[in-house]
């Protein structure tokens, strides 16, 4: 039987979709961007490994971290002539560096990003953009004063062909009226890093301490929160939450078990966003449920589950297959793409390069980054205080 994927049969998912990775080369002139990484922990090194794989686009000039052992670990991710620096101000003073990547603890994002903008650099800051709402609003106001400098936030789903396609499905009404969103990002482990010197505990395991971290909401769930903002062109009106240190009684301050309920009044939707460090069965779970069908997403693959009435329209017989010859899994799911996408960092760094060289604003920009940072801060306030949080008018200005 000739089998094809759902994407080839859906009338809504055609030429309007993003151009894709392969199209960038024909759009932009050959230009190499000199960059530096500020923050060389796991995420910083991971981004550097992708940057290193793009020699026609980026040259790594410097890498910066407060910890000597991190700088040593990073050597294999950078060219031999890249400079190891401990003070990020020296990175910003280097006129040969065009752009900086910021992958430090969350508490440092605002200060470094602000200084980088004032130093005339293009900025790529990892999510979540800022630690609190006041910082997000102040940074947004500042960045708006420098329209020729690119400011991108590391929400990779905004560049993924899979998630872009799901956004089109939502916007076109293919899922019908969406009323429920279920998101989880679960792990079974204490999230703790090895500490060579006890004096470095808080610097290395910063995610566990409120002084530095937004916890599970900022580090994991913010990706899904941001996608819903983007795909539905909205933001939550009300947020309620709960959580606790329920699994690992090890001196941590950020919760290891959280649940937030986000109410989108205008859209008539409820979003359930949860994460735990105490069970890994669901892992990454992302379901968007509409009256015509639902999608179930992983980071790189996704399935569409039509409701019964839509199955007839698609010609699906007995939940297996039919005249349309589309692929239908045993559980009735139809693949949204032919094959899994690659690591989203690749798409995001391509977009950063494209934005710099074509002087166009990236999809994940200061406006959307501010919106997501506010949502995360509201989630944490609801979770830690137990008080419902309400979106304020000034957050949208």
Protein Blocks (a to p, Z undefined) as FASTA:
>chain_A
ZZddfklmmmklmmkpcfbjmlmmmmpccdddddddehjafklmmmmmmmmmmmmlbccf
bdcdfblklmmmmmmmpcfkbccdfblklmmmpmkbmbdcddbdfklmmmmmmmmmmnop
acdddddfblblmlmmmmmmmmmmmmmbccddfbfklmgmklmmmmmmmmnomnopafbd
cdddddddehiacdfbfklmmmmmmmmpmklpgbjmlmmmmmmmmmmmmmnopadfbdcd
ddddfkbcghpabdcbdcdddddfknopacdddddfkbcklmpadddddfkbccdddfkb
ccddddfklmmmnopahhiacfkopacdfkopacfbfbdcddfklmmmmmmmmmmmnopa
cfbdfklmmmmmmmmmmmmmmmmnopacdddfklmZZ
